Amino acid sequence: MKTKKNQSGLTALAALATIISATLVSPDANAAVLHAPTSGTFTMNLNRDALIPYGGGYYLSTFWNSLASDYSNLINTGDYLISQLNTTEISAVNRVFDLMAIGVNPTGQANQRFVKATSANFVIDSSTLAGVADAQIGMTGVQGVYAPNWPPGGAGLVNGDFSVLYDTGRQTNGRTGWYLANNIYFTMAVYELSNLSVAFTEVDNWRLSGDLLMSPENGGMLQGASLNKVGDFCLGAGSYAGCGQVTVVPVPGAVWLFITGLVGVVVNRSRKADLFLKVS
């Protein structure tokens, strides 16, 4: 009789464990097809040190947000923006691009500008992270980079009017198929989107984040390696807009050395003062 009770208890516990386990680990329990965003942001954080091997050593020198790069302002041609390119390095983190609305590609753009609308059929499967070929998220904003060692005497280039695209043909060498394409002057893959993760509260409010890898096309143009990690990103739709922004801006190595040396001087002086007080 005692054995039967034990067996009955064990059976109940096993059933309960199965239910709990299924609830915790089921990969499809919360799966959803995430909709094309009607609003949001794409935050890009580039690693300045990771950019050094490209273009003879290049860095972010200028950034035009959506307002500054207004594609309907006919003065903002690609040629005009590149003529306004600075040569001094600026921070390459917390650079925010605004997502375009769903609809037809905008008309009346400045020359050499090709801002894309977000496609109505753009989706992300939150379980498989698959998308739809030729569907895109368009965005606004342009960044300028400068390569002081690019022959013959330094050179700059701009990229922007980006779009996020999915192509199963790019799923080689561990790539996800997602990439970020430049659309100012010409269309070209600039970064591959890798190491992806998704979070969402509703199908219209979601976040896609991960790493930025140098695309083979961009790496070849800049005479550097392909698929090296050069930064990270966070695409936030709806309530997730603004995701991925860091609170502390990385300081260039030379500045850190200066700060470290300064702290060392302060500490050294404090110790000398303390020693003086003890001796006296």
C-alpha positions in Angstrom: 0.0 0.0 0.0 2.9 2.4 0.9 4.6 1.5 -2.4 1.5 2.3 -4.5 1.2 5.7 -2.8 4.9 6.5 -3.5 4.4 5.5 -7.2 1.3 7.6 -7.4 3.2 10.6 -5.9 6.1 10.1 -8.3 3.8 10.0 -11.3 2.1 13.3 -10.3 5.5 14.9 -9.8 6.7 13.7 -13.1 3.6 15.1 -14.9 4.1 18.5 -13.1 7.8 18.6 -14.1 6.8 17.9 -17.7 4.4 20.8 -17.7 6.9 23.2 -16.1 9.6 22.1 -18.4 7.4 22.6 -21.5 6.4 26.0 -20.3 10.0 27.2 -19.7 11.9 25.8 -22.7 9.4 25.5 -25.5 11.0 27.5 -28.3 7.7 28.4 -30.1 5.7 29.2 -27.0 5.9 33.0 -27.7 6.8 33.0 -31.4 5.2 35.7 -33.5 5.5 37.3 -37.0 6.6 40.8 -36.3 5.0 43.5 -38.5 6.7 46.2 -40.6 7.3 49.2 -38.3 5.3 52.4 -38.7 7.9 54.3 -36.6 11.1 53.7 -34.8 14.9 54.1 -34.9 18.1 52.4 -36.0 20.9 53.1 -33.5 24.4 52.4 -34.8 27.5 52.1 -32.5 30.8 51.7 -34.4 34.0 50.6 -32.8 36.6 53.3 -33.9 39.5 50.9 -33.3 37.9 48.2 -35.5 37.7 50.7 -38.4 41.5 51.5 -38.4 42.5 48.7 -40.8 40.1 50.0 -43.5 40.8 52.7 -46.1 44.3 53.2 -44.7 42.8 54.1 -41.3 39.4 55.9 -41.4 36.9 57.2 -38.8 33.6 58.9 -38.5 34.0 62.6 -39.1 30.5 63.9 -39.8 26.9 62.9 -39.1 23.7 64.4 -40.5 20.5 63.2 -38.7 17.1 63.1 -40.4 16.6 66.8 -40.2 20.1 67.8 -41.3 20.1 65.4 -44.2 16.5 66.2 -45.3 16.3 64.4 -48.7 13.5 66.8 -50.0 15.8 69.8 -49.5 17.3 70.0 -53.0 20.5 71.5 -51.7 21.3 68.3 -49.9 22.6 66.4 -52.9 25.2 63.7 -52.3 27.8 66.0 -53.8 26.9 68.8 -51.4 27.0 66.6 -48.3 30.4 65.3 -49.2 31.6 68.9 -49.8 30.6 69.6 -46.2 32.5 66.6 -44.8 34.7 67.4 -41.8 38.2 65.9 -41.3 38.2 65.7 -37.5 37.1 62.6 -35.8 33.8 62.6 -33.9 32.2 59.9 -31.6 30.9 56.9 -33.6 28.4 55.8 -31.0 24.7 56.7 -30.5 24.2 57.6 -34.1 20.5 57.4 -34.6 18.6 57.0 -37.9 14.9 57.4 -38.1 12.8 54.7 -39.8 10.7 55.6 -42.8 6.9 55.1 -43.0 5.3 52.3 -44.9 4.4 53.2 -48.5 5.7 54.2 -51.8 9.3 55.4 -52.2 9.4 59.2 -51.7 9.6 61.5 -54.7 11.2 64.9 -55.1 14.5 63.8 -53.5 17.8 65.8 -53.9 20.1 64.5 -56.6 22.1 61.4 -55.7 19.6 60.6 -52.9 17.6 57.4 -52.9 15.7 57.2 -49.6 13.5 54.1 -49.5 10.1 53.7 -47.9 9.5 50.7 -45.6 7.8 47.8 -47.4 4.3 46.9 -46.2 5.2 43.2 -46.5 8.3 43.4 -44.3 8.2 40.9 -41.5 10.4 39.1 -39.1 9.7 35.6 -37.7 10.7 36.0 -34.0 11.5 32.3 -33.8 13.6 31.7 -36.9 14.6 35.3 -37.5 13.7 34.9 -41.2 12.5 37.8 -43.3 11.1 38.3 -46.8 13.3 38.9 -49.8 13.1 42.3 -51.4 11.1 43.7 -48.5 12.9 46.5 -46.6 12.9 49.0 -43.8 14.0 52.4 -45.1 15.6 55.1 -42.9 17.0 58.6 -43.1 20.3 60.0 -42.0 23.8 60.2 -43.5 27.2 59.7 -42.1 30.6 60.8 -43.4 33.9 59.1 -42.9 37.4 60.4 -43.5 40.6 58.5 -44.4 43.6 60.8 -43.9 46.0 58.2 -45.3 43.9 57.4 -48.4 46.1 58.3 -51.4 47.0 60.7 -52.6 46.2 63.2 -49.8 43.3 61.9 -47.8 39.7 61.2 -48.9 36.2 61.2 -47.5 33.0 59.3 -48.4 29.4 59.3 -47.3 27.0 56.5 -46.8 23.4 56.6 -45.6 19.8 56.7 -46.7 20.1 53.1 -45.4 17.7 50.2 -45.8 17.6 46.9 -43.9 17.2 43.9 -46.2 17.0 40.1 -46.0 18.5 37.8 -48.6 18.9 34.1 -48.2 21.7 34.2 -50.8 23.9 35.9 -48.3 23.5 33.1 -45.7 27.1 31.8 -46.2 30.1 31.8 -43.8 27.7 32.0 -40.8 25.9 35.1 -42.1 22.3 35.6 -41.2 21.1 37.0 -44.6 20.3 40.4 -43.0 22.3 43.4 -44.1 22.3 47.2 -44.1 22.5 48.8 -47.6 23.7 52.2 -48.5 21.4 54.1 -50.9 23.2 57.5 -51.4 24.8 57.7 -54.8 24.4 53.9 -55.3 23.1 50.8 -53.6 25.7 48.6 -51.9 25.7 46.4 -48.8 27.7 48.2 -46.1 27.3 46.0 -43.1 26.1 42.4 -42.4 23.8 42.1 -39.4 25.0 39.2 -37.2 24.6 37.6 -33.8 20.9 38.6 -33.8 18.4 38.7 -31.0 14.7 39.7 -30.9 12.5 41.1 -28.1 8.9 42.2 -28.4 5.8 42.9 -26.4 3.5 43.1 -29.5 3.9 42.4 -33.2 4.1 46.2 -33.7 6.5 46.8 -30.9 9.8 44.9 -31.2 13.5 45.2 -31.1 16.2 43.5 -33.4 19.7 43.9 -32.2 23.1 42.4 -32.9 26.6 43.0 -34.4 27.7 44.9 -37.5 30.1 43.1 -39.7 32.0 44.7 -42.5 30.3 43.4 -45.7 32.5 41.8 -48.4 31.5 44.7 -50.8 32.5 47.5 -48.4 35.5 45.7 -47.1 36.7 45.2 -50.7 36.2 48.9 -51.5 38.1 50.0 -48.4 40.9 47.5 -49.0 40.3 45.6 -45.8 39.0 42.3 -44.5 35.4 41.0 -44.8 33.1 40.1 -42.0 35.1 41.6 -39.2 33.0 43.0 -36.3 33.1 46.8 -36.5 30.2 47.7 -34.1 26.7 46.9 -33.1 23.2 48.1 -33.7 19.6 48.1 -32.3 16.6 48.5 -34.5 13.6 49.5 -32.4 10.1 49.6 -33.7 7.3 51.4 -32.0 7.8 51.5 -28.2 11.3 50.1 -28.6 12.5 53.3 -30.5 15.8 54.6 -29.1 17.0 51.1 -28.1 20.8 50.4 -28.2 22.0 53.8 -27.1 24.8 53.6 -24.7 25.1 55.9 -21.7 28.9 56.2 -21.6 30.7 57.3 -24.8 34.0 55.4 -25.2 37.0 57.7 -24.9 39.8 57.4 -27.5 42.9 55.5 -26.2 45.1 58.6 -26.1 42.7 60.4 -23.9 42.5 57.4 -21.5 46.4 57.5 -21.3 46.3 61.2 -20.4 43.6 60.6 -17.8 45.5 57.6 -16.3 48.7 59.7 -16.2 46.9 62.5 -14.5 45.4 60.2 -11.9 48.9 58.8 -11.3 50.2 62.3 -10.7 47.4 63.1 -8.3 47.9 59.8 -6.4 51.7 60.4 -6.3 51.3 63.9 -4.9 48.8 62.7 -2.3 51.3 60.1 -1.1 54.1 62.7 -0.9 51.8 65.0 1.1 50.8 62.2 3.4 54.5 61.3 3.9 55.4 64.9 4.6 52.6 65.1 7.3 53.9 61.9 8.9 57.5 63.1 9.0 56.6 66.5 10.3 
